[in-house]
């Protein structure tokens, strides 16, 4: 059996090696390393895939979030609501811009933002909501958009873990995550479902005015060279990374299908264990399984993690400390007891290896080790 990896980027690269190598070589031959033809082509190809008017690439997923908030013209002290159970980048950019993060709890089944808690958190100072499509499954966007419309709020979708996922509206309309709110953002970190070979990110929007602002902000606030109309940042996707992403984008749906099939196998192998809760699938969302995340009951998660480590099986615990308890983001308004679901999840969740190259033998071995420990 091949060595098990949390993410097997090497094998994925080998399958695409001739095309990736040639496309990188083309960039080297032209020496157009910044904003070259590959960047422009990738932006259009990704826009076509997502069925969105504008894709603006940038340096990474965190920059994508920050630039999106900058484009909205929010002022220090404005409140932004987001989920407590997610990676810190989402709240990090709120703090960097001197906005006020308002953290709310998540749903126990999907791990995504709890809409009832969002309603309770809205105040006259609330200006935006950032739902996170966590682990590859869409947050419940349709009712969230209605809440935002009622209160005249922006919605910035954090789509770093769910690119390619579909969401079905009550009228049957299907849209890609990241394209339904005011803006959507993503990361092309190598381990993502669509990853480059370094850092990269992008912002999506159907709003022409916002797209114009975004293009200036990512480039030092310039809309004309050496004329700085506003404070911006230096955040660009380089041409080599764009060349890699152009090679991989046509395979994204196939990659996501493989992840779903691997998730189905995990489900089948673990279905009879009462101490394991396998991932819930929201019928409105086409899960793309950036992570395959279990809940381990009866306080055995940490012991299981040690056991997997001893057996050489990689795993992830996303996330061991909730945002409301992180030293950098603590506020008096964050009352520990107000986040019961998040507090439970940080004690129970564990993510198993999940990638496009998983083999049945590997999954059977992983699940055998888990079941033998928990029996």
Secondary structure, 3 states (H helix, E strand, C coil): CCCCCCCCHHHHHHHHHHHHHHHHHHHHHHCCCECCHHHHHHHHHHHHHHCCCEEEEECCHHHHHHHHHHHCCCCCCCEEEEECCCCCHHHHHHHHCCCEEEEECECCCCCCECHHHHHHHCCCCEEEEECECHHHCCCCHHHHHHHHHHCCCEEEEECCCCCCCEEECCCCCEEECCCCCCEEEEECCCCCCCCCCCCCEEEEECCHHHHHHHHHHCECCEEECCEECCCCCECCCEHHHHHHHHHHHCCHHHHHHHHHHHHHHHHHHHCCCCCEECCCCCCCECCCCCCEEEEECCCCHHHHHHHHHHCCCCEECCCCCCHHHCCCCCCCCCCHHHCHHHHHHHHHEEEECCCCCCCHHHHHHHHHHHHHHHC
